Amino acid sequence: MNRDRDAGRIGGNPGPPRPAPRPAPRPDAHQTAPIRRPGPVPQAPGVPRGWHVAETQPIPVVPPEPGIDQAAQQAAEQTQVIRPVSPGKPSLLRASGSMAIATLTSRITGFLWKLMLAGAIGFAVENDSFNVANTMPNMLFELLIGGVLTSVVVPVLVRAKKADADGGERFVQTLMTLATVVLALGTLVAMLCTPILTWALVTESDASNRDLVSAFAYLLLPQIFFYGISALVGAILQAKQIFSPPAWAPVVNNLVVIATIGVYVLLPGRLSLDPVSMTDAHLLVLGVGVTLGVFCQAAVQVPALRKTGFRFRWRWGWDPRLSEFGGLALWMLGYVAVSQVGLWALTRVATGAAGGALSTYNYAWMLLQLPYGVIGFSIMTAILPRMSAAAADGDNAKVIGDLSLGNRLSTVTLLPISAVMTVLGVPLAVALFTTVKPDLLEQANTLGLSLAVSAFGVLPYALTMMQMRTFNAFNDARTPTLIMVVMTVAKVLMAFALPSVLAPENVVFGLCFVNSFTFVVGWLVGEAWLRHRLGPLGSRRFLVTLAKTLTASVLGGLVAWASTLGVDALIPGPAGAGTGWLQLFVGMLVGFAAIFGLMSLLRVTELQPAIGRLTGLLRRR
């Protein structure tokens, strides 16, 4: 999960609204002034020749779900947008391509270690206990200081760098001193309160083990400190226009955890559940190794910071500039706090259901995050600079046009994937997990069905995030928080109702459905709020695209499902990794061919621009 090591993050909280910079008519407390130079622009370190770094804008942050690469998402979403200086139409692809590659690599390696973990300890109480404990540092980091670090600090650092004679070094030293103390004290208090945290998150049942959760938590909660240092150093580097170390640091984290699980597998015996012992080698290797990964994520960025000439020294005091973002930070913290309530509700319900429910939910949510993290986020990052510029100029018509374009591009790329994931959820899970461990067939089938009932949420998730960023473009952190309140209320009510209407072994399907349906609620509420603020949104064109793409996706999905039946007829016998991979390959090939062929016949005009944008991204690397 690592915050992601891959938001957001349990509970399906929208990965912070984080991104795109916006040119401002004047510098103020919430944004930096755009860089405007009449002649040749001096080349900044880390920026391709002929490009400059645009100004940044703070935005609210939402923690990633457990199991998702948190830090990768942070790095990707708070990165400043790079724009060409040369005349002509800017290449939006170049603004998002590099971060998409980093995010994709991080999420793949993050999912790989989670896959290895399932093979090493299974889906039952051991995995659930680890997931709950590994959720704690992410939740507390966000509530303690994470949101402020990821959404507020970069703009402050940019302003300090421009305004201070020393390039902002004294201010950065003050900030690092304050953050280090807050993180150290917060980590210590969290560890002292471990039994209380465990009681709050875990429902006592035959499917849970509070002692094991607490034991893991004592080893994993130090991540709070290292996540904070990683986020702060990454923000400083980005303010200095150095992007690669923060973007790729989560990959180092994931590789350390992969090595840790390799060591775990070599240990003789099994993790002890009764009694739980803090001296158990299995517990120590897994807990210490995963925390070591977060330490490395922070440490790997330090050499790059030192190369800039920065040297840390303790500097006490309070800089007035840290107060300038108070209002925005308070709304952002409210957003984070509300989202954690939804996470808490899902965790409580999952730990009270059948063993492995929480782990299954986590894996399903991680898989659903992949299409958005690579495709949806790339499209959004490419669209948002234009939208932000239009908002700064008061051009609401242009904002509405850009919002519509982003929604339509997301629809034609993500809805087909939702359809294919719905019909191929079981083959996908069987292929992945039985390859690691054949004994996981039953759990893989449960995971596949969980994917099938929740895959419809991929597009609403992307649309909700696009709406959140639209409000951010107007420097509005309040409305996204209020939308999150509505979503969380719906999530909590539906989640706690599940055990009364579903058998314990089926609660996980309800949790996955509820998580996805919450984004449908967010999308509808956000649409109403945007209409109230901007007037008519020109939804007719979007609805036409949605209707055509939905028709093609449903029909193509049925074709993909029929192809899996054909594979079953050709290869009779029990399912396994070989059958799963063959069904997955054939189903994807036939399904996507049918869907995109039907979209062409239905004249979905956004299809070609969307494919061109994505293939251009791939050609860059």
LINDA-V881684 format. One record per residue. RES is the residue in one letter. SS is DSSP state (hx for helix, st for strand, lp for the rest). Layout:
BEGIN
res: [RES;RES]
ss: [SS;SS]
END
This chain:
BEGIN
res: [M;N;R;D;R;D;A;G;R;I;G;G;N;P;G;P;P;R;P;A;P;R;P;A;P;R;P;D;A;H;Q;T;A;P;I;R;R;P;G;P;V;P;Q;A;P;G;V;P;R;G;W;H;V;A;E;T;Q;P;I;P;V;V;P;P;E;P;G;I;D;Q;A;A;Q;Q;A;A;E;Q;T;Q;V;I;R;P;V;S;P;G;K;P;S;L;L;R;A;S;G;S;M;A;I;A;T;L;T;S;R;I;T;G;F;L;W;K;L;M;L;A;G;A;I;G;F;A;V;E;N;D;S;F;N;V;A;N;T;M;P;N;M;L;F;E;L;L;I;G;G;V;L;T;S;V;V;V;P;V;L;V;R;A;K;K;A;D;A;D;G;G;E;R;F;V;Q;T;L;M;T;L;A;T;V;V;L;A;L;G;T;L;V;A;M;L;C;T;P;I;L;T;W;A;L;V;T;E;S;D;A;S;N;R;D;L;V;S;A;F;A;Y;L;L;L;P;Q;I;F;F;Y;G;I;S;A;L;V;G;A;I;L;Q;A;K;Q;I;F;S;P;P;A;W;A;P;V;V;N;N;L;V;V;I;A;T;I;G;V;Y;V;L;L;P;G;R;L;S;L;D;P;V;S;M;T;D;A;H;L;L;V;L;G;V;G;V;T;L;G;V;F;C;Q;A;A;V;Q;V;P;A;L;R;K;T;G;F;R;F;R;W;R;W;G;W;D;P;R;L;S;E;F;G;G;L;A;L;W;M;L;G;Y;V;A;V;S;Q;V;G;L;W;A;L;T;R;V;A;T;G;A;A;G;G;A;L;S;T;Y;N;Y;A;W;M;L;L;Q;L;P;Y;G;V;I;G;F;S;I;M;T;A;I;L;P;R;M;S;A;A;A;A;D;G;D;N;A;K;V;I;G;D;L;S;L;G;N;R;L;S;T;V;T;L;L;P;I;S;A;V;M;T;V;L;G;V;P;L;A;V;A;L;F;T;T;V;K;P;D;L;L;E;Q;A;N;T;L;G;L;S;L;A;V;S;A;F;G;V;L;P;Y;A;L;T;M;M;Q;M;R;T;F;N;A;F;N;D;A;R;T;P;T;L;I;M;V;V;M;T;V;A;K;V;L;M;A;F;A;L;P;S;V;L;A;P;E;N;V;V;F;G;L;C;F;V;N;S;F;T;F;V;V;G;W;L;V;G;E;A;W;L;R;H;R;L;G;P;L;G;S;R;R;F;L;V;T;L;A;K;T;L;T;A;S;V;L;G;G;L;V;A;W;A;S;T;L;G;V;D;A;L;I;P;G;P;A;G;A;G;T;G;W;L;Q;L;F;V;G;M;L;V;G;F;A;A;I;F;G;L;M;S;L;L;R;V;T;E;L;Q;P;A;I;G;R;L;T;G;L;L;R;R;R]
ss: [lp;lp;st;st;st;lp;lp;st;lp;lp;lp;lp;lp;lp;lp;lp;lp;lp;lp;lp;lp;lp;lp;lp;lp;lp;lp;st;lp;lp;st;lp;lp;lp;lp;lp;lp;lp;lp;lp;lp;lp;lp;lp;lp;lp;lp;lp;lp;lp;st;st;st;lp;lp;lp;st;lp;lp;lp;lp;lp;lp;st;lp;lp;lp;lp;st;hx;hx;hx;hx;hx;hx;hx;hx;hx;lp;lp;lp;st;st;st;lp;lp;lp;lp;lp;lp;lp;hx;hx;hx;hx;hx;hx;hx;hx;hx;hx;hx;hx;hx;hx;hx;hx;hx;hx;hx;hx;hx;hx;hx;hx;hx;hx;hx;hx;hx;hx;lp;lp;lp;hx;hx;hx;hx;hx;hx;hx;hx;hx;hx;hx;hx;hx;hx;hx;hx;hx;hx;hx;hx;hx;hx;hx;hx;hx;hx;hx;lp;hx;hx;hx;hx;hx;hx;hx;hx;hx;hx;hx;lp;lp;lp;lp;lp;hx;hx;hx;hx;hx;hx;hx;hx;hx;hx;hx;hx;hx;hx;hx;hx;hx;hx;hx;hx;hx;hx;hx;hx;lp;hx;hx;hx;hx;hx;hx;hx;hx;lp;lp;lp;lp;lp;lp;lp;lp;hx;hx;hx;hx;hx;hx;hx;hx;hx;hx;hx;lp;lp;hx;hx;hx;hx;hx;hx;hx;hx;hx;hx;hx;hx;hx;hx;hx;hx;hx;lp;lp;lp;lp;hx;hx;hx;hx;hx;hx;hx;hx;hx;hx;hx;hx;hx;hx;hx;hx;hx;hx;hx;hx;hx;hx;hx;lp;lp;lp;lp;lp;lp;lp;lp;lp;lp;lp;lp;lp;lp;hx;hx;hx;hx;hx;hx;hx;hx;hx;hx;hx;hx;hx;hx;hx;hx;hx;hx;hx;hx;hx;hx;hx;hx;hx;hx;hx;lp;lp;lp;lp;lp;lp;lp;lp;lp;lp;lp;lp;hx;hx;hx;hx;lp;lp;hx;hx;hx;hx;hx;hx;hx;hx;hx;hx;hx;hx;hx;hx;hx;hx;hx;hx;hx;hx;hx;hx;hx;hx;hx;hx;lp;lp;lp;lp;lp;hx;hx;hx;hx;hx;hx;hx;hx;hx;hx;hx;hx;hx;hx;hx;hx;hx;hx;hx;hx;hx;hx;hx;hx;hx;hx;hx;hx;hx;hx;hx;hx;hx;hx;hx;hx;lp;lp;lp;hx;hx;hx;hx;hx;hx;hx;hx;hx;hx;hx;hx;hx;hx;hx;hx;hx;hx;hx;hx;hx;hx;hx;hx;hx;hx;hx;hx;hx;hx;hx;hx;hx;hx;hx;hx;hx;hx;hx;hx;hx;lp;hx;hx;hx;hx;hx;hx;hx;hx;hx;hx;hx;hx;hx;hx;hx;hx;hx;lp;lp;hx;hx;hx;hx;hx;hx;hx;hx;hx;hx;hx;hx;hx;hx;hx;hx;hx;lp;lp;lp;lp;hx;hx;hx;hx;hx;hx;hx;hx;hx;hx;hx;hx;hx;hx;hx;hx;hx;hx;hx;hx;hx;hx;hx;hx;lp;lp;hx;hx;hx;hx;hx;hx;hx;hx;hx;hx;hx;hx;hx;hx;hx;hx;hx;hx;hx;hx;hx;hx;hx;hx;hx;hx;hx;hx;hx;hx;hx;lp;lp;lp;lp;hx;hx;hx;hx;hx;hx;hx;hx;hx;hx;hx;hx;hx;hx;hx;hx;hx;hx;hx;hx;hx;hx;hx;hx;hx;hx;hx;hx;hx;hx;hx;hx;lp;lp;lp;lp;lp;lp;hx;hx;hx;hx;hx;hx;hx;hx;hx;hx;hx;hx;hx;hx;hx;hx;hx;hx;hx;hx;hx;hx;hx;hx;hx;lp;lp;lp;lp;hx;hx;hx;hx;hx;hx;hx;hx;hx;hx;hx;hx;hx;hx;hx;lp]
END
